[in-house]
């Protein structure tokens, strides 16, 4: 029988290489994220065909990895996989976009209700830095501003620690970002940033009802800024080559 003073056996430390390997994203994850950003940043046009061989060639990977990345994007609603035709960048209608925002409003009300009065000092500081990044991007880069705004909402979800909520919101925010890149009209980014700031203030104050109402109003305004607009398109090869450099 072990005495109270006996040292507690420690589990052997895992090899450093194994720990590093766990933290490093896989090649599939890198290709998935690069394609995701290419779509959200409006570099790949809605309806554009995404051949597995072209993706594999551009990223220096196999068609199997390209297929897995496309499958993940289809789950997020960013890619349509059509039988006997292949993969295409999703092209949601305005009605589909409205439906997505309805779901998102409900999910994000749950997020802020969980976070109200629970943010740590480091989390508050992190959210403040994210607002600063939005301000810098807002004046000159609309697609970057949309991406950063989406990251702000995803970070709030991650702070809840609720894995299921994080998963659902990640998919929903991705779809909303695609809708905005297709239909979004130029708008006052300062307005959106100010709305984010008010939400943070309500969270810090612990006012969950005000935070939830502010979030719903904010998302309603974002959805209301949608307007059909023509977008400049680039060749698939040029876009994939540019985004492949980001993961090397």
C-alpha positions as CSV (number, residue, x, y, z in Angstrom):
1,X,0.0,0.0,0.0
2,X,1.4,3.4,-1.0
3,X,1.9,5.9,1.9
4,X,0.5,9.4,1.7
5,X,4.1,10.8,1.4
6,X,5.0,8.5,-1.5
7,X,5.6,10.4,-4.8
8,X,2.8,10.0,-7.3
9,X,4.0,8.1,-10.4
10,X,4.2,10.4,-13.4
11,X,3.3,9.4,-16.9
12,X,6.3,9.3,-19.2
13,X,6.6,12.5,-21.2
14,X,5.6,12.2,-24.8
15,X,8.5,12.6,-27.4
16,X,8.9,16.2,-28.4
17,X,8.5,15.3,-32.1
18,X,5.2,13.6,-31.4
19,X,3.9,16.7,-29.5
20,X,5.0,19.0,-32.4
21,X,3.3,16.6,-34.9
22,X,0.0,16.9,-33.1
23,X,0.1,20.7,-33.3
24,X,1.1,20.9,-37.0
25,X,-1.9,20.9,-39.4
26,X,-2.0,18.1,-41.9
27,X,-1.5,18.7,-45.7
28,X,-5.3,18.2,-46.1
29,X,-6.0,20.8,-43.5
30,X,-3.7,23.2,-45.1
31,X,-5.2,22.8,-48.6
32,X,-8.7,23.0,-47.0
33,X,-8.0,26.2,-45.3
34,X,-6.3,27.7,-48.4
35,X,-9.3,26.9,-50.6
36,X,-11.6,28.2,-47.9
37,X,-9.9,31.5,-47.8
38,X,-9.7,31.7,-51.6
39,X,-13.5,31.4,-51.7
40,X,-14.3,33.7,-48.8
41,X,-11.9,36.4,-50.2
42,X,-13.8,36.3,-53.5
43,X,-10.8,35.0,-55.4
44,X,-12.8,32.0,-56.6
45,X,-16.1,32.9,-58.2
46,X,-19.4,31.3,-57.2
47,X,-20.1,28.4,-59.6
48,X,-16.4,28.0,-60.6
49,X,-15.4,24.3,-61.2
50,X,-12.8,22.9,-58.9
51,X,-11.1,19.9,-60.6
52,X,-9.2,17.6,-58.2
53,X,-6.2,17.3,-60.6
54,X,-5.8,21.1,-60.9
55,X,-5.9,21.5,-57.1
56,X,-3.5,18.6,-56.6
57,X,-1.1,20.1,-59.2
58,X,-1.3,23.6,-57.8
59,X,-0.7,22.5,-54.2
60,X,1.7,19.7,-55.0
61,X,-0.5,17.1,-53.4
62,X,-2.4,14.0,-54.5
63,X,-6.0,14.0,-55.8
64,X,-6.9,12.1,-52.6
65,X,-5.9,15.1,-50.5
66,X,-7.7,17.4,-52.9
67,X,-10.8,15.3,-52.7
68,X,-10.8,15.3,-48.9
69,X,-10.4,19.1,-48.7
70,X,-13.3,19.5,-51.1
71,X,-15.4,17.2,-49.0
72,X,-14.8,19.3,-45.9
73,X,-15.7,22.4,-47.8
74,X,-18.9,20.8,-49.0
75,X,-19.8,20.1,-45.3
76,X,-19.3,23.8,-44.6
77,X,-21.5,24.8,-47.5
78,X,-18.7,26.4,-49.5
79,X,-18.5,23.8,-52.2
80,X,-21.2,21.8,-54.1
81,X,-20.3,18.2,-55.0
82,X,-22.4,17.2,-58.0
83,X,-22.6,13.5,-59.1
84,X,-20.7,12.8,-62.3
85,X,-19.9,16.5,-62.7
86,X,-17.4,17.3,-59.9
87,X,-16.9,20.1,-57.4
88,X,-18.0,23.7,-57.8
89,X,-17.8,26.8,-55.6
90,X,-21.2,27.1,-54.0
91,X,-23.6,29.7,-55.4
92,X,-26.3,30.2,-52.8
93,X,-29.4,32.2,-53.7
94,X,-30.5,35.3,-51.7
95,X,-33.3,33.2,-50.1
96,X,-30.8,30.6,-49.0
97,X,-28.6,33.4,-47.6
98,X,-31.5,34.7,-45.6
99,X,-32.2,31.2,-44.2
100,X,-28.5,30.9,-43.1
101,X,-28.6,34.2,-41.3
102,X,-31.7,33.1,-39.4
103,X,-29.9,30.1,-38.1
104,X,-26.8,32.1,-37.3
105,X,-28.7,34.7,-35.2
106,X,-30.0,31.9,-33.0
107,X,-26.6,30.3,-32.6
108,X,-24.8,33.6,-31.8
109,X,-27.4,34.5,-29.2
110,X,-26.4,31.3,-27.4
111,X,-22.8,32.2,-27.7
112,X,-23.0,35.7,-26.1
113,X,-25.4,34.4,-23.3
114,X,-22.7,31.9,-22.3
115,X,-19.9,34.5,-22.4
116,X,-21.6,37.4,-20.6
117,X,-19.7,38.2,-17.5
118,X,-17.3,35.3,-18.1
119,X,-14.5,36.8,-20.2
120,X,-11.0,36.8,-18.8
121,X,-8.7,39.8,-18.9
122,X,-6.6,38.1,-21.7
123,X,-9.7,37.3,-23.7
124,X,-10.9,40.9,-23.5
125,X,-7.5,42.1,-24.6
126,X,-7.5,39.7,-27.5
127,X,-11.0,40.9,-28.7
128,X,-9.7,44.4,-28.6
129,X,-6.8,43.5,-30.8
130,X,-9.2,41.9,-33.3
131,X,-11.2,45.2,-33.5
132,X,-8.0,47.1,-34.2
133,X,-7.2,44.7,-37.1
134,X,-10.7,45.2,-38.5
135,X,-10.3,48.9,-38.4
136,X,-7.0,48.7,-40.3
137,X,-8.5,46.5,-43.0
138,X,-11.8,48.2,-43.3
139,X,-10.7,51.3,-45.1
140,X,-9.0,49.6,-48.0
141,X,-9.8,45.9,-48.2
142,X,-13.4,44.9,-48.2
143,X,-12.8,41.1,-48.5
144,X,-10.3,41.1,-45.7
145,X,-12.7,43.1,-43.5
146,X,-15.3,40.4,-44.2
147,X,-12.9,37.7,-43.3
148,X,-11.8,39.4,-40.1
149,X,-15.4,40.0,-39.0
150,X,-16.1,36.4,-39.4
151,X,-13.0,35.5,-37.4
152,X,-14.3,37.8,-34.6
153,X,-17.5,35.8,-34.4
154,X,-15.7,32.5,-34.5
155,X,-13.4,33.5,-31.7
156,X,-16.3,34.4,-29.5
157,X,-17.7,30.9,-30.2
158,X,-14.3,29.3,-29.3
159,X,-14.2,31.1,-26.0
160,X,-17.4,29.3,-24.9
161,X,-15.5,26.0,-25.1
162,X,-18.7,24.3,-26.4
163,X,-17.4,22.1,-29.2
164,X,-20.8,21.4,-30.8
165,X,-21.6,25.1,-30.8
166,X,-18.2,25.9,-32.3
167,X,-18.7,23.4,-35.1
168,X,-22.2,24.5,-36.1
169,X,-21.2,28.2,-35.9
170,X,-18.0,27.7,-38.0
171,X,-20.1,26.1,-40.8
172,X,-22.7,28.8,-40.6
173,X,-20.3,31.7,-40.5
174,X,-18.5,30.3,-43.6
175,X,-21.8,30.1,-45.5
176,X,-22.7,33.7,-44.4
177,X,-19.2,34.9,-45.5
178,X,-19.8,33.4,-49.0
179,X,-23.2,35.0,-49.2
180,X,-21.7,38.4,-48.3
181,X,-18.9,38.0,-50.9
182,X,-21.5,37.3,-53.6
183,X,-24.2,39.8,-52.7
184,X,-22.6,42.2,-50.2
185,X,-22.5,45.9,-51.2
186,X,-19.9,48.3,-49.9
187,X,-20.9,49.6,-46.5
188,X,-19.6,51.5,-43.5
189,X,-17.1,49.1,-41.9
190,X,-16.9,51.6,-39.0
191,X,-20.6,50.8,-38.3
192,X,-19.9,47.1,-38.1
193,X,-16.8,47.6,-35.9
194,X,-18.8,49.8,-33.6
195,X,-21.5,47.1,-33.3
196,X,-18.7,44.6,-32.3
197,X,-17.4,47.0,-29.7
198,X,-20.9,47.4,-28.2
199,X,-21.3,43.6,-27.9
200,X,-17.9,43.3,-26.1
201,X,-18.9,46.1,-23.7
202,X,-22.2,44.2,-22.9
203,X,-20.2,41.0,-22.4
204,X,-17.8,42.7,-20.0
205,X,-20.7,44.2,-18.1
206,X,-22.3,40.7,-17.8
207,X,-25.5,41.9,-19.4
208,X,-26.4,38.7,-21.3
209,X,-29.8,40.0,-22.5
210,X,-28.4,43.2,-23.9
211,X,-25.5,41.3,-25.5
212,X,-27.9,38.9,-27.1
213,X,-30.1,41.7,-28.4
214,X,-27.1,43.6,-29.7
215,X,-25.8,40.5,-31.5
216,X,-29.2,39.8,-33.2
217,X,-29.5,43.4,-34.3
218,X,-25.9,43.4,-35.6
219,X,-26.5,40.2,-37.7
220,X,-29.8,41.6,-39.0
221,X,-28.0,44.7,-40.2
222,X,-25.2,42.6,-41.8
223,X,-27.8,40.5,-43.6
224,X,-29.7,43.7,-44.7
225,X,-26.6,45.0,-46.4
226,X,-26.8,42.3,-49.1
227,X,-27.1,43.6,-52.7
228,X,-26.3,41.8,-56.0
229,X,-23.1,43.0,-57.4
230,X,-20.7,42.0,-60.2
231,X,-17.4,40.6,-59.0
232,X,-14.1,40.5,-60.8
233,X,-13.0,37.0,-61.6
234,X,-9.5,35.4,-62.1
235,X,-8.4,32.2,-63.7
236,X,-8.6,29.1,-61.5
237,X,-4.9,28.3,-62.0
238,X,-3.7,31.8,-60.9
239,X,-5.8,31.8,-57.8
240,X,-4.8,28.3,-56.7
241,X,-1.1,29.1,-57.3
242,X,-1.3,32.2,-55.2
243,X,-2.9,30.4,-52.3
244,X,-0.6,27.4,-52.6
245,X,2.3,29.8,-51.7
246,X,0.6,30.6,-48.4
247,X,0.9,27.1,-47.1
248,X,4.5,26.3,-48.2
